[in-house]
Amino acid sequence: MFDTRVCDLLNIKYPIIQGGMAWVATAELAAAVSNAGGLGIIGAGSAPPEFVRNEIKKTRNLTDRSFGVNVYFMSPYVDEVINVILEEKVQVITTGAGNPSKYIPQLKQSGTKVIPVVSSVALARRLEKSGADALIAEGMECGGHIGELTTMAMVPQIVDAVKIPVIAAGGIADARGFVAALALGAEGVQMGTRFVCAKECTANKNFKEAIVKAKDRSTVITGKTTGHPVRVLKNKLTNRFEEMEERCVSIDELDELGSGKLRLAVIEGDVDNGSVMAGQISGLIKDIKPAAEIIKDIIIDAEDLVKRLHNFI
Ligand code: TUI
């Protein structure tokens, strides 16, 4: 059950991919997800290339299975990180916050599958033409950088617009979201916030507990005025951000306020003054459990759910 083209493409048992979150998605988390039958992803974020190479080596020591690296296109090290991925022959790359088209031919030539994150039909079409192997359609329910469309509205439109497999992301944390994504035509899901609350995730426990404590309306979008909207949990930092955005301060001042704040929350555990990037589904997450349990629960519950849905016929 749930054996889709995504499983064949990525050589994985279950079509469940872990989001490649900057600072959060380290070797430990990526290996745990891959060992559990999903696809673990190392988040390169804005880290220098040697850091990324080291995480790849650490992951290889922890798992024999396929894993990937997420490249954040606003990083100052994009070219260097892509070179590391080529040299290390990483099986899969996912990309975010930019268009990876110019790198696709060389990545594919070296055997790396390329799965860009998109948030519109137009970009999905362009990247299919550029040779992407699959796409992650990420709705604005997700944490971190967001587009404008919701998962529910965007996924079926992208599924109809392209032939390559589509993976749904944004607002998914359990079997109900997984089955809903498949009903929309997706052939897999990517989850970020759910895997932050995996036992193996090395993020500070304050960061994980902030997600467990969050409710349905706990997230806000900051940075609408800077052109880089980001979904985070409401806290002192977001209040300060809102107050500065209302005063129409310069983009430089807002960028200055945001600088280093993701690290502050994830590594230092300062969830009051740091940027706690998390999705709207935070309110559904009530526990911290091993990645293998997260995946197993989704698959078992999804099999049950599909049977129950069948009874409607
Ligand atoms: O990348 C994400 N989400 C992220 S990255 C991130 S790291 C960060 N660190 C510090 C401050 C702020 C962020 C946090 N969250 N999602 C994937 C995604 N990419 N969604 C949408 C896009 C996207 C956006 C624009 C893809 C392509 C694009 O441009 C296309 C073009 O043609 O340039």
Residues whose N, C-alpha, C, O or C-beta is under 5 A from the ligand:
A	BS01	TUI	A22 T95 G96 A97 G98 N99 V117 V118 S119 E138 G143 G144 H145 G147 L262
